[in-house]
Amino acid sequence: MSVDGFALLAGAHEYLLTVVRGVPEGAWGAPTPCSEWTVRQVLNHARLDQQALVMQITEEAPAGDPFDPADAPADGGGDAVAELARVLEGAAKAWESVRDAESVPTPMGPMPAGAGAAVAALDAAVHAWDIARATGQDLPLTDSLAAGLESPAARIVDFVRDTFGKFGPVVEVPADAGPAAQLLGFTGRDPQWAPPTA
């Protein structure tokens, strides 16, 4: 399946922003499908990942460790949505600046710019789903977006899982499950995950 990585990135960024706009004020400390992280930490991880994925283009390191995200607001207490929007805009511009490049340096090795943008889209989309599920928002990962993300997932998920120990083990889903459930399972997520009850 041929995909437009830049279109995927725009859709995934909008999904993430929509979900973060909907987080209730008291939900930032809630548990998530990323079992060791709160909603705030998943947001900070997602934000830092978008910076890390373009750091070899921008020559700017992310403002923190994506794999040890703080359980605190990124800017010391300001607007989480505004800070995320700023980062996503910068990341999108970075990818756009190399749109026609056949080889772009990334933390996973060189790849075409469109493929790199698609990897960034994958990261944004699955973490948007994490936050939506954790905060009870009816904002599922759509099958259409998930279908477009199958190619970048096949490209990098096993590499990241095996090399860095990130992404949980594959969660088996029914063979006839749709693209969203298949993608979530492949990235180590239970598509039926729900917040623990008190």
C-alpha positions as CSV (number, residue, x, y, z in Angstrom):
1,M,0.0,0.0,0.0
2,S,1.4,3.3,-1.1
3,V,1.0,6.0,1.6
4,D,1.6,9.7,1.8
5,G,3.6,10.2,4.9
6,F,3.0,13.9,5.0
7,A,-0.8,13.4,4.9
8,L,-0.5,10.8,7.6
9,L,1.5,13.2,9.7
10,A,-1.1,15.9,9.4
11,G,-3.9,13.5,10.4
12,A,-2.0,12.1,13.3
13,H,-1.0,15.5,14.6
14,E,-4.6,16.7,14.5
15,Y,-5.7,13.5,16.3
16,L,-3.2,14.0,19.0
17,L,-4.1,17.7,19.4
18,T,-7.8,16.9,19.5
19,V,-7.3,14.3,22.2
20,V,-5.1,16.5,24.4
21,R,-7.6,19.4,24.1
22,G,-10.2,17.0,25.6
23,V,-8.2,15.8,28.7
24,P,-10.2,16.7,31.8
25,E,-8.2,18.9,34.2
26,G,-8.1,16.2,36.9
27,A,-7.0,13.4,34.6
28,W,-3.3,14.2,34.0
29,G,-2.2,11.7,36.7
30,A,-4.5,8.9,35.4
31,P,-3.0,5.5,34.4
32,T,-2.6,4.7,30.7
33,P,-2.1,1.7,28.4
34,C,1.6,2.5,28.8
35,S,1.6,0.9,32.2
36,E,4.4,2.8,33.8
37,W,3.3,6.3,32.7
38,T,0.5,8.7,33.5
39,V,-1.4,10.7,31.0
40,R,1.0,13.6,31.5
41,Q,4.0,11.4,31.0
42,V,2.5,9.9,27.7
43,L,1.9,13.5,26.5
44,N,5.4,14.5,27.4
45,H,6.8,11.4,25.7
46,A,4.8,12.0,22.6
47,R,5.9,15.7,22.4
48,L,9.6,14.8,23.0
49,D,9.4,12.0,20.4
50,Q,8.3,14.4,17.7
51,Q,11.3,16.6,18.5
52,A,13.7,13.6,18.6
53,L,12.5,12.3,15.3
54,V,13.6,15.5,13.6
55,M,16.6,16.4,15.7
56,Q,19.0,15.5,12.9
57,I,17.2,17.8,10.6
58,T,16.8,20.7,13.0
59,E,20.1,20.1,14.8
60,E,18.2,20.6,18.1
61,A,17.9,18.0,20.8
62,P,14.5,17.4,22.4
63,A,14.0,19.3,25.6
64,G,14.1,16.2,27.7
65,D,14.4,12.4,27.5
66,P,11.5,10.9,25.6
67,F,12.0,7.6,27.4
68,D,12.0,9.2,30.9
69,P,9.2,11.8,30.5
70,A,8.5,14.1,33.5
71,D,5.2,13.8,35.3
72,A,4.9,17.6,35.2
73,P,3.8,20.2,32.7
74,A,6.4,20.8,29.9
75,D,6.7,24.5,30.5
76,G,6.4,24.6,34.3
77,G,2.6,24.9,34.4
78,G,1.4,26.6,31.3
79,D,-1.0,25.5,28.5
80,A,-0.4,21.9,27.5
81,V,-2.3,22.2,24.3
82,A,-0.4,25.4,23.3
83,E,3.0,23.8,24.0
84,L,2.1,20.6,22.1
85,A,0.8,22.7,19.2
86,R,4.1,24.6,19.1
87,V,6.1,21.4,19.0
88,L,4.0,19.7,16.4
89,E,4.1,22.8,14.1
90,G,7.9,22.8,14.4
91,A,8.1,19.1,13.6
92,A,5.8,19.4,10.6
93,K,7.9,22.3,9.3
94,A,11.1,20.2,9.7
95,W,9.7,17.3,7.7
96,E,8.4,19.7,5.1
97,S,11.8,21.3,4.7
98,V,13.2,17.9,3.4
99,R,10.0,16.8,1.6
100,D,11.7,15.7,-1.6
101,A,14.8,14.2,0.0
102,E,15.4,10.5,-0.8
103,S,17.5,10.0,2.4
104,V,17.0,11.9,5.6
105,P,18.9,11.1,8.8
106,T,16.7,9.8,11.6
107,P,17.3,8.1,15.0
108,M,16.3,4.8,13.2
109,G,18.8,5.4,10.4
110,P,18.4,7.1,7.0
111,M,15.1,6.9,5.2
112,P,13.1,8.9,2.6
113,A,11.5,12.0,4.0
114,G,8.0,10.6,3.4
115,A,8.8,7.5,5.3
116,G,10.2,9.5,8.2
117,A,7.1,11.6,8.4
118,A,5.0,8.4,8.4
119,V,7.0,7.1,11.4
120,A,6.4,10.3,13.2
121,A,2.7,9.9,12.4
122,L,2.7,6.4,13.8
123,D,4.2,7.7,17.1
124,A,1.7,10.6,17.4
125,A,-1.3,8.4,16.6
126,V,-0.7,5.6,19.0
127,H,0.0,8.0,21.8
128,A,-3.2,9.9,21.0
129,W,-5.1,6.6,21.4
130,D,-3.3,6.0,24.7
131,I,-4.4,9.3,26.1
132,A,-8.0,9.0,24.7
133,R,-8.5,5.6,26.3
134,A,-7.0,6.7,29.6
135,T,-9.3,9.7,29.8
136,G,-12.5,8.1,28.6
137,Q,-12.7,10.1,25.4
138,D,-14.7,8.6,22.5
139,L,-11.9,9.3,20.0
140,P,-10.7,6.0,18.6
141,L,-7.9,5.4,16.3
142,T,-9.7,5.2,12.9
143,D,-9.3,2.2,10.6
144,S,-8.4,4.6,7.8
145,L,-5.6,6.2,9.7
146,A,-4.4,2.9,11.0
147,A,-4.3,1.3,7.6
148,G,-2.0,4.1,6.4
149,L,0.2,3.5,9.4
150,E,0.7,-0.3,8.7
151,S,3.8,0.4,6.5
152,P,5.7,2.6,9.0
153,A,4.8,0.2,11.8
154,A,6.2,-2.7,9.8
155,R,9.3,-0.7,9.1
156,I,10.3,0.3,12.7
157,V,8.3,-1.3,15.5
158,D,10.2,-4.6,15.7
159,F,13.5,-2.8,15.3
160,V,12.6,-0.4,18.2
161,R,11.2,-3.3,20.3
162,D,14.3,-5.4,19.7
163,T,17.0,-2.7,19.9
164,F,15.7,-0.4,22.6
165,G,13.2,-2.6,24.5
166,K,10.4,-0.1,23.6
167,F,6.9,-1.2,22.5
168,G,5.5,-4.0,24.6
169,P,5.2,-7.6,23.3
170,V,2.7,-8.1,20.5
171,V,-0.9,-8.4,21.8
172,E,-2.8,-11.0,19.8
173,V,-6.0,-9.8,18.3
174,P,-8.6,-11.8,16.3
175,A,-7.5,-12.4,12.7
176,D,-10.7,-10.6,11.5
177,A,-10.1,-7.5,13.6
178,G,-9.9,-4.2,11.7
179,P,-6.7,-2.2,10.9
180,A,-6.9,-0.2,14.1
181,A,-7.0,-3.2,16.4
182,Q,-4.3,-4.9,14.4
183,L,-2.0,-1.9,14.6
184,L,-2.6,-1.4,18.3
185,G,-1.9,-5.1,19.0
186,F,1.3,-5.0,16.9
187,T,2.5,-2.0,18.9
188,G,1.9,-3.9,22.2
189,R,-1.4,-2.4,23.1
190,D,-4.6,-4.2,24.1
191,P,-7.3,-2.7,21.9
192,Q,-9.8,-3.4,24.7
193,W,-7.8,-1.6,27.4
194,A,-9.8,0.4,29.8
195,P,-8.8,2.4,32.9
196,P,-8.7,0.3,36.1
197,T,-11.8,0.7,38.3
198,A,-11.5,1.8,41.9
